[in-house]
Amino acid sequence: MRRYSQFVIAIHWLTPALVVVAWFTAVGRRHAKTDPSYVHFTVGLAVLLLVIPRVLARWVGAASDVEAPQNRLMNMAARGGHATLYLF
C-alpha cells in the first residue's frame, strides 16, 4: 500500500488539531480570564488557510498514489464525504 506524502499527512492532522483548539476557545470563552476571541479568530483563519495547500495537493495528484477502496459503495461514500468536507 502506498502512502501520502509527509506534507499531506502533516496538513491532514494539523487541520483537526486546529479545529479542536478553535472549538475550545469558542466553548471555553465564558470560563477564560481573558478574551480568547483573538486566538479563536487566528486559529480559524489558519484552518481556512490550510484549505489552500490541501486542495492544491489534491489537484496535483498527491492522493492519487493511494489505492481507492475496492468496494464501489465505499468508493462513492469516500468521494461524497470528501466533497462534503471540502464544501465545509
SULFEN-V96914 format. One record per residue. N is the residue number from 1. OMEGA is omega in whole degrees, -180 to 180 (none if undefined). Layout:
# SULFEN-V96914
N	OMEGA
N	OMEGA
This chain:
# SULFEN-V96914
1	179
2	-177
3	172
4	177
5	179
6	179
7	-179
8	178
9	179
10	179
11	-179
12	-176
13	177
14	-179
15	179
16	177
17	179
18	177
19	178
20	178
21	179
22	179
23	179
24	178
25	177
26	-178
27	-177
28	-178
29	-176
30	-180
31	-176
32	178
33	176
34	-178
35	-178
36	-175
37	178
38	178
39	180
40	180
41	-178
42	179
43	177
44	177
45	177
46	177
47	179
48	-179
49	177
50	177
51	-176
52	179
53	179
54	178
55	178
56	178
57	179
58	-179
59	-179
60	172
61	178
62	-179
63	-176
64	179
65	-176
66	-179
67	178
68	176
69	-178
70	180
71	-177
72	180
73	178
74	179
75	178
76	179
77	179
78	179
79	178
80	178
81	178
82	179
83	179
84	180
85	179
86	176
87	178
88	none
